[in-house]
Amino acid sequence: MLLAAAAALELIMIVTLDGRNVLVNPKQIVSISEPSESRDAKDKLMTDKVHCVVNLTNGTFISIAEDCPSLRQRLKQ
C-alpha cells in the first residue's frame, strides 16, 4: 500500500541509518553529497555508517547508508 501511494505521488523511498523508510519528493532534494573524509576522529561530524547526505529545500537533511551514486541513479529513473 505504501509503495503504491509513493508511486502515485512520484516519491522515492530512502532508508535511514536506523532502518526506517522515508518517502521523499525528489523535487524537494537540493543536493546529494558524500560525507567529508576526516582522518582525525575528533573532527568527524558523522558516523561511519553515513555514506550519503540528502539536503532538502526546507533546510533539513537525511543521512543514509546508501551510496550517493546509487541514489543519483534511482533519481534519474
C-alpha positions as CSV (number, residue, x, y, z in Angstrom):
1,M,0.0,0.0,0.0
2,L,2.8,2.4,1.0
3,L,4.7,1.7,-2.2
4,A,1.6,2.2,-4.4
5,A,1.0,5.6,-2.8
6,A,4.6,6.6,-3.3
7,A,4.4,5.7,-7.0
8,A,1.2,7.7,-7.4
9,L,2.8,10.7,-5.8
10,E,6.2,10.1,-7.5
11,L,8.0,9.8,-4.2
12,I,11.2,7.8,-3.7
13,M,11.9,5.7,-0.7
14,I,15.1,6.4,1.2
15,V,16.2,4.1,4.1
16,T,17.7,5.9,7.1
17,L,20.6,4.7,9.1
18,D,18.3,3.1,11.7
19,G,16.4,1.2,9.0
20,R,13.3,3.5,8.7
21,N,11.7,4.0,5.3
22,V,11.3,7.7,4.4
23,L,9.3,8.8,1.4
24,V,10.8,11.9,-0.2
25,N,9.6,14.1,-3.1
26,P,12.6,14.2,-5.5
27,K,11.6,17.8,-6.4
28,Q,12.5,18.8,-2.8
29,I,16.0,17.5,-3.0
30,V,18.5,20.3,-3.2
31,S,21.8,18.4,-3.1
32,I,23.3,14.9,-2.6
33,S,26.8,14.6,-1.2
34,E,29.2,12.2,0.3
35,P,30.3,13.0,3.9
36,S,33.6,14.7,4.2
37,E,36.6,12.4,4.8
38,S,38.3,13.3,8.1
39,R,41.3,11.3,9.3
40,D,41.1,12.6,12.8
41,A,38.3,11.1,14.9
42,K,37.8,14.4,16.9
43,D,37.0,16.2,13.6
44,K,34.4,13.7,12.4
45,L,30.9,15.1,12.1
46,M,29.1,11.8,11.2
47,T,29.3,8.1,11.9
48,D,31.0,5.7,9.5
49,K,27.5,4.4,8.6
50,V,26.7,7.5,6.7
51,H,27.6,7.1,3.0
52,C,25.4,9.9,1.6
53,V,23.7,13.1,2.8
54,V,20.5,14.3,1.2
55,N,19.7,18.0,1.7
56,L,16.1,19.2,1.3
57,T,14.5,22.5,0.4
58,N,13.2,23.0,3.9
59,G,16.8,23.0,5.3
60,T,16.7,19.5,6.7
61,F,19.0,16.7,5.7
62,I,18.8,12.9,5.8
63,S,21.8,10.8,6.4
64,I,21.6,7.5,4.6
65,A,23.7,4.3,4.3
66,E,23.0,4.0,0.6
67,D,25.9,5.4,-1.5
68,C,25.3,8.6,-3.5
69,P,25.9,7.2,-7.0
70,S,23.1,4.6,-6.3
71,L,20.7,7.3,-5.2
72,R,21.6,9.5,-8.1
73,Q,20.9,6.6,-10.5
74,R,17.4,6.0,-8.9
75,L,16.6,9.7,-9.2
76,K,17.3,9.6,-12.9
77,Q,14.8,6.8,-13.5
